[in-house]
């Protein structure tokens, strides 16, 4: 197998981890499903009674002509949608950006696409305590911080497909990150450190703890997307950039 073929297979697998892990995270309020439609993935709500209740769909394309992606999305969409075009690291982005613009799309955001193969995970000191959320009390405290429903007790066990970690300074939650099982690997989501506690190694310590648990559970790799700021952090804990996600929305 050539190096290019190996790279393409790894990217395709990472995309599946991304879509399945992302959907699992969005399914806490209502089932959010990942399916293939021809050569592209779509992430969207399970069937609802009212068309107006559907959240915006996300169509994920890799190595598919923009015109083809647009035709598929418009033919199969239930309503509002946007397109995420993934370009492998080193691929020029001008052709794709130009083609989507010509089709009437506007660029919404750009995010890095990263993988940690879990072979080398740095051991990093932490200035605060790093804990996994496995008690109702800690889950309730996190819920107050995030203003979301507390994590259900079904996710406290060692065999849970969803693992939430927090950074604690005394009784204060100053950071958090989540790991979700997906396609035999793990999806890293919602990495956050309070503004007042950044540049102290807390983010790295959170990720290091999470990655070691991922590896212990037999995960093949960890996948995530990152903003420009986040893209500076993740390589410090062994993540490698595989490509870039360009998010386009059709103009109304």
C-alpha positions in Angstrom: 0.0 0.0 0.0 1.4 3.4 -1.0 1.9 6.2 1.4 -0.9 8.2 -0.3 -3.3 5.3 0.0 -2.5 5.0 3.7 -3.0 8.7 4.2 -6.4 8.6 2.4 -7.6 5.6 4.4 -6.5 7.3 7.7 -8.3 10.5 6.7 -11.5 8.6 5.8 -11.4 6.7 9.1 -10.9 10.0 11.0 -13.8 11.6 9.2 -16.1 8.7 10.4 -14.8 9.1 14.0 -15.6 12.8 13.7 -19.2 12.4 12.4 -20.1 9.6 14.7 -18.6 11.3 17.8 -20.0 14.7 16.9 -23.5 13.2 16.5 -23.3 11.3 19.8 -22.6 14.7 21.5 -25.5 16.4 19.8 -27.9 13.5 20.6 -28.3 14.4 24.3 -31.3 16.6 23.5 -32.6 14.8 20.5 -31.2 12.0 18.3 -28.7 13.3 15.8 -27.7 10.8 13.2 -24.7 10.3 10.8 -25.4 8.6 7.5 -23.8 8.3 4.0 -25.5 9.7 1.0 -23.4 8.6 -2.0 -19.9 9.9 -1.5 -20.7 12.3 1.4 -21.7 12.2 5.0 -24.7 14.0 6.5 -25.2 14.7 10.2 -28.8 15.7 11.1 -31.8 15.1 13.4 -33.7 11.9 13.3 -37.2 12.4 11.8 -39.3 14.9 13.7 -43.0 15.7 13.6 -42.5 19.3 12.6 -40.3 20.4 9.8 -39.6 23.7 11.7 -38.0 21.8 14.6 -35.1 20.4 12.5 -31.7 21.7 13.4 -29.3 22.8 10.6 -27.8 19.8 8.8 -24.1 19.3 8.3 -22.8 17.8 5.0 -19.2 16.5 5.1 -17.3 16.1 1.9 -13.8 14.8 1.2 -12.4 14.7 -2.4 -15.8 15.3 -4.0 -16.4 18.1 -6.5 -18.3 21.1 -4.9 -21.0 21.0 -7.6 -21.7 17.3 -6.8 -21.8 18.0 -3.1 -24.2 20.9 -3.7 -26.5 18.7 -5.9 -26.6 15.9 -3.3 -27.3 18.2 -0.4 -30.0 20.2 -2.1 -31.7 17.0 -3.3 -31.7 15.3 0.1 -31.9 18.1 2.6 -34.9 18.5 4.9 -34.3 22.3 5.2 -31.3 24.4 6.3 -27.8 23.1 5.9 -24.2 23.9 5.5 -21.3 22.1 3.9 -17.9 21.1 5.5 -15.3 20.4 2.8 -12.2 18.7 4.2 -8.9 19.2 2.4 -5.9 17.1 3.4 -2.8 18.9 4.8 -0.9 20.4 1.9 -3.8 20.5 -0.6 -4.4 24.0 -2.1 -7.7 25.5 -0.9 -8.2 28.1 -3.7 -10.0 25.8 -6.1 -12.5 24.6 -3.5 -13.1 28.1 -2.1 -13.6 29.5 -5.6 -15.9 26.7 -6.7 -18.2 27.0 -3.6 -18.3 30.8 -4.0 -19.4 30.4 -7.6 -22.2 28.1 -6.4 -23.4 30.9 -4.1 -21.8 29.7 -0.8 -20.1 31.9 1.7 -17.3 30.8 4.0 -18.4 30.5 7.6 -15.3 29.2 9.4 -12.1 27.3 9.0 -10.9 24.6 11.5 -7.9 22.4 11.7 -8.5 18.6 11.6 -6.2 16.7 14.0 -5.4 13.1 15.0 -3.5 11.7 18.0 -2.5 8.1 17.3 -2.1 7.3 21.0 1.4 5.8 20.6 3.2 8.7 22.4 1.4 10.6 25.1 3.4 13.1 27.1 3.3 13.0 30.9 2.6 16.5 32.0 2.4 18.1 35.4 -0.7 20.0 36.3 -1.1 23.0 38.6 -4.7 21.9 39.4 -6.5 18.6 40.1 -7.7 16.7 37.0 -10.7 14.5 37.6 -13.2 12.5 35.7 -16.8 13.3 36.4 -18.2 10.2 38.0 -20.4 11.5 40.9 -23.8 13.3 40.8 -22.4 16.1 42.9 -19.6 16.9 40.5 -21.9 16.5 37.5 -24.3 19.0 39.0 -21.5 21.5 39.6 -20.4 21.1 36.0 -24.0 21.6 34.8 -24.2 24.9 36.7 -20.9 26.1 35.0 -22.0 25.1 31.5 -25.7 25.9 32.0 -26.6 22.5 30.7 -28.4 19.5 32.1 -26.1 17.5 34.4 -24.5 14.4 33.0 -26.6 11.3 33.6 -25.3 8.7 36.1 -25.2 6.1 33.3 -22.1 7.8 32.1 -20.2 7.5 35.4 -19.0 3.9 34.9 -15.7 2.7 33.5 -17.4 1.1 30.5 -19.2 4.4 29.6 -18.9 5.5 25.9 -18.8 9.1 27.1 -16.2 10.4 29.6 -16.1 14.0 30.9 -13.0 15.4 32.6 -12.7 18.6 34.6 -9.9 20.7 36.0 -10.4 21.8 39.7 -8.8 24.5 41.6 -10.2 24.0 45.0 -13.9 23.8 44.5 -13.9 25.8 41.2 -14.1 24.1 37.8 -11.6 26.0 35.7 -11.4 23.6 32.7 -13.1 20.7 31.0 -12.8 18.3 28.1 -14.9 15.3 26.8 -14.0 12.0 25.1 -16.6 10.0 23.1 -16.2 6.5 21.7 -16.8 6.4 18.0 -16.0 3.7 15.4 -13.4 2.1 17.5 -11.6 5.4 18.3 -12.4 8.5 20.3 -13.7 12.0 19.5 -12.4 14.8 21.6 -14.9 17.6 22.2 -15.6 20.8 24.2 -12.1 21.5 25.3 -12.2 24.7 27.4 -10.1 26.4 30.0 -11.3 29.6 31.8 -9.7 32.8 30.5 -8.2 33.5 33.9 -6.4 30.2 34.1 -4.9 29.9 30.6 -1.2 29.5 29.9 -0.6 27.4 33.0 -0.6 24.0 31.4 -4.1 23.1 32.4 -5.3 22.3 28.9 -2.4 20.1 28.3 -2.9 18.2 31.6 -6.6 17.7 30.8 -5.8 16.3 27.4 -3.0 14.1 28.6 -5.3 12.5 31.2 -8.0 11.9 28.7 -5.7 10.4 26.1 -4.2 8.0 28.5 -7.7 6.8 29.4 -8.5 6.5 25.7 -5.5 4.3 25.1 -6.2 2.1 28.1 -9.7 1.5 26.7 -8.3 0.3 23.4 -9.0 3.4 21.2 -7.3 3.4 17.9 -6.8 7.2 17.9 -8.3 10.4 19.1 -9.7 12.9 16.6 -10.7 16.6 17.0 -11.3 19.8 15.1 -9.7 23.0 16.3 -9.9 26.8 15.9 -6.8 28.7 15.1 -6.1 29.2 18.8 -6.7 25.6 19.7 -4.5 24.5 16.8 -1.5 25.9 18.8 -2.3 23.8 21.8 -2.9 20.3 20.5 0.5 19.5 18.9 2.0 19.8 22.4 0.2 16.6 23.5 0.9 14.7 20.3 -1.9 15.6 17.9 -1.0 15.9 14.2 -2.8 18.0 11.7 -4.3 15.9 9.0 -6.2 18.6 7.1 -8.5 21.6 7.3 -12.3 21.8 7.4 -13.8 24.7 5.4 -17.4 25.4 6.4 -19.6 26.9 3.8 -23.2 28.1 4.0 -25.5 28.6 1.0 -26.6 32.2 0.5 -30.3 32.7 0.9 
